[in-house]
């Protein structure tokens, strides 16, 4: 049976801190409706005032901004369980775009229903924590694009996604479905598609990764982290009893 949006809310927020029984009852009462959306669809455009907050159930999405000439900078990737536009609870408009990258399933929750959760101090703290973690990811991405070389940038994004997918049960021993194009990785790392292709080939030659179709494998996790300069503390994830990847 597919996970229900309330299950995702519970799993997401319980990963950020403890939930009381009352908190769980409030979350389970939140209304929602499900949307199935195709790939490369803008869910929210810069300047929008959305009436719903979106939770990603299946698929991959991204937040991005673009220049007048159409060039795009991806600001972060979203994986299942993530809120896509939680700041809209407080801000009166969205200052960036949110798009699907693959066919995706979304749970739309009325802003008013989520805003009611702020009356619970513990739930308000967890929602605030989620927003602050997003800000932490943005800071790391600024560092990634501004100071790491191309090899490190691509490796770092791959490490981050593998770690986050592992935490929601979608990566096992460093293997996960990662249906991102080289163009999307280029938009996330400030590189050209040609340059990303060269870096991926170099990572393969160095025995750190394998990519086949939609699937990615971290072949030597410790070395990949070292090559990327990846330290996962900025993700503020709960302890994982299993390693993200076994070195192979």
C-alpha positions as a printed Julia matrix, in Angstrom:
248×3 Matrix{Float64}:
  0.0    0.0     0.0
  1.31   3.47   -0.93
  2.29   5.8     1.88
 -0.39   8.33    2.75
  0.47  12.04    2.89
 -0.14  12.0     6.64
  2.38   9.14    6.9
  4.92  11.28    5.08
  4.2   14.24    7.34
  4.65  12.07   10.41
  7.86  10.51    9.09
  9.26  13.85    7.97
  8.56  15.74   11.2
  9.46  12.85   13.5
 12.89  12.8    11.82
 13.34  16.41   12.95
 12.36  15.92   16.57
  9.96  14.2    19.01
  6.21  14.23   18.39
  3.62  14.01   21.14
  0.47  11.94   20.74
 -1.49  15.17   20.38
  0.89  16.29   17.61
  0.3   13.01   15.77
 -3.47  13.41   16.03
 -3.26  16.97   14.66
 -1.12  15.8    11.74
 -3.41  12.88   10.93
 -6.36  15.29   10.74
 -4.71  17.54    8.14
 -6.74  17.55    4.89
 -5.02  16.99    1.55
 -5.56  16.07   -2.05
 -3.24  14.11   -4.33
 -1.9   15.37   -7.65
 -0.06  13.35  -10.27
  2.16  15.63  -12.36
  4.36  14.91  -15.35
  8.05  15.81  -15.71
  9.34  19.34  -16.28
  6.2   21.05  -15.01
  6.42  24.27  -13.0
  4.38  23.75   -9.84
  4.96  27.24   -8.48
  6.3   30.29  -10.31
  8.22  33.18   -8.83
  5.73  35.73   -7.51
  2.92  33.21   -6.98
  0.78  33.27   -3.84
 -0.11  29.58   -3.53
 -3.16  28.5    -1.56
 -1.66  25.09   -0.81
  1.63  23.77    0.51
  3.04  20.84   -1.43
  4.65  17.68   -0.05
  6.51  15.47   -2.51
  5.37  11.85   -2.26
  7.08  10.29   -5.29
  9.56  11.55   -7.86
 12.13  14.35   -7.94
 11.64  18.1    -7.95
 13.87  21.15   -7.83
 13.79  24.76   -6.75
 15.34  27.17   -9.25
 15.73  30.74  -10.43
 16.39  31.83  -14.0
 17.77  34.81  -15.88
 15.94  36.8   -18.54
 17.75  34.82  -21.27
 16.39  31.53  -19.88
 19.52  30.25  -18.17
 18.56  28.35  -15.04
 20.26  27.87  -11.68
 18.94  24.95   -9.65
 19.0   25.93   -5.97
 18.25  22.53   -4.42
 16.74  19.13   -5.17
 13.67  17.73   -3.4
 13.2   14.04   -2.63
 10.1   12.19   -1.35
  8.94  13.43    2.03
 10.14  17.0     1.46
  8.02  20.1     1.77
  8.38  22.06   -1.46
  7.12  25.5    -0.44
  6.85  25.64    3.33
  8.0   29.31    3.53
  4.71  30.27    1.86
  3.12  29.72    5.28
  4.75  32.97    6.41
  5.82  34.82    3.26
  3.05  36.26    1.1
  4.64  35.16   -2.17
  7.22  32.72   -3.53
 10.56  34.21   -4.65
 11.68  31.28   -6.83
 10.3   28.57   -9.09
  9.53  24.96   -8.15
  9.45  22.32  -10.88
  9.12  18.59  -11.29
 12.12  16.82  -12.8
 10.35  13.48  -13.21
  6.77  12.3   -13.11
  5.79  13.01   -9.51
  3.03  12.52   -6.97
  2.26  15.48   -4.73
  0.12  16.01   -1.67
 -1.44  19.48   -1.59
 -2.33  20.69    1.91
 -4.27  23.95    2.39
 -2.05  26.67    3.81
 -4.68  27.46    6.44
 -4.63  23.85    7.68
 -0.85  23.85    8.05
 -0.91  27.32    9.61
 -3.23  25.94   12.29
 -0.45  23.55   13.28
  1.6   26.56   14.36
 -0.67  26.81   17.4
  1.2   23.77   18.71
  4.56  25.0    19.98
  6.23  21.65   19.32
  4.93  21.4    15.73
  5.81  25.04   15.06
  9.36  24.3    16.2
  9.64  21.29   13.88
  8.31  23.22   10.87
 10.73  26.04   11.68
 13.57  23.51   11.95
 12.71  22.11    8.51
 12.9   25.62    7.02
 16.24  26.3     8.73
 17.66  23.04    7.34
 16.68  24.17    3.84
 18.63  27.37    4.5
 21.62  25.29    5.62
 21.48  23.37    2.33
 21.43  26.64    0.37
 24.56  27.83    2.21
 26.37  24.6     1.38
 25.39  24.93   -2.27
 26.77  28.49   -2.37
 30.07  27.11   -1.1
 29.91  24.23   -3.57
 29.45  26.48   -6.61
 31.65  29.31   -5.4
 34.75  27.49   -4.14
 34.84  23.8    -5.15
 36.23  22.7    -8.49
 34.07  20.9   -11.06
 35.07  17.4    -9.91
 34.23  18.25   -6.28
 30.95  19.99   -7.2
 29.48  17.04   -9.05
 30.74  14.54   -6.47
 29.25  16.64   -3.66
 25.77  16.75   -5.22
 25.91  12.97   -5.76
 26.95  12.44   -2.12
 24.16  14.68   -0.84
 21.45  12.96   -2.87
 22.66   9.47   -1.95
 22.65  10.41    1.74
 19.18  11.97    1.65
 17.7    9.09   -0.35
 19.23   6.62    2.08
 17.5    8.37    4.99
 14.06   7.91    3.39
 14.72   4.3     2.4
 15.3    4.96   -1.31
 19.04   4.15   -1.42
 20.55   0.87   -0.3
 24.29   0.23   -0.06
 24.92   3.31   -2.16
 22.61   2.26   -5.0
 19.6    4.41   -5.87
 17.38   5.5    -8.7
 18.7    8.91   -9.72
 16.89   9.97  -12.89
 18.69  13.29  -13.31
 20.0   14.39  -16.68
 23.48  15.78  -17.14
 21.81  19.07  -18.04
 20.07  19.15  -14.66
 23.34  18.37  -12.87
 24.91  21.19  -14.9
 22.19  23.61  -13.76
 22.81  22.54  -10.15
 26.58  22.95  -10.29
 27.04  26.01  -12.49
 28.82  23.98  -15.17
 28.16  23.23  -18.81
 26.61  19.91  -19.79
 29.83  19.0   -21.61
 31.88  19.7   -18.47
 29.52  17.58  -16.31
 29.89  14.71  -18.79
 33.68  14.91  -18.52
 33.54  14.92  -14.71
 31.22  11.9   -14.63
 33.55  10.0   -16.92
 36.47  10.93  -14.64
 34.58   9.75  -11.53
 33.89   6.48  -13.33
 37.53   6.05  -14.35
 38.57   6.66  -10.75
 36.31   3.79   -9.67
 34.12   5.99   -7.46
 30.75   5.72   -9.2
 28.77   3.74  -11.75
 25.75   5.01  -13.66
 23.48   2.82  -15.76
 20.27   4.26  -17.1
 18.33   5.76  -14.2
 20.47   4.06  -11.54
 23.48   5.41   -9.67
 25.97   3.45   -7.55
 28.54   4.84   -5.14
 31.26   2.2    -5.56
 33.62   3.49   -2.87
 31.71   5.71   -0.48
 34.61   6.86    1.71
 36.69   7.9    -1.28
 33.73   9.64   -2.95
 33.07  11.67    0.21
 36.74  12.55    0.45
 36.88  13.61   -3.22
 33.83  15.82   -2.71
 34.81  17.23    0.67
 31.38  16.02    1.78
 30.49  16.34    5.47
 26.77  15.63    6.0
 26.37  17.69    9.18
 24.69  20.54    7.27
 21.74  18.2     6.51
 20.96  17.73   10.23
 19.79  14.18    9.57
 18.94  11.75   12.36
 21.55   9.06   13.07
 21.51   6.25   10.51
 22.32   2.85   12.03
 23.51   1.56    8.64
 26.25   3.06    6.48
 24.97   4.93    3.44
 27.1    2.73    1.24
 29.35  -0.26    1.59
 32.73   0.17   -0.03
 32.94  -2.23   -2.91
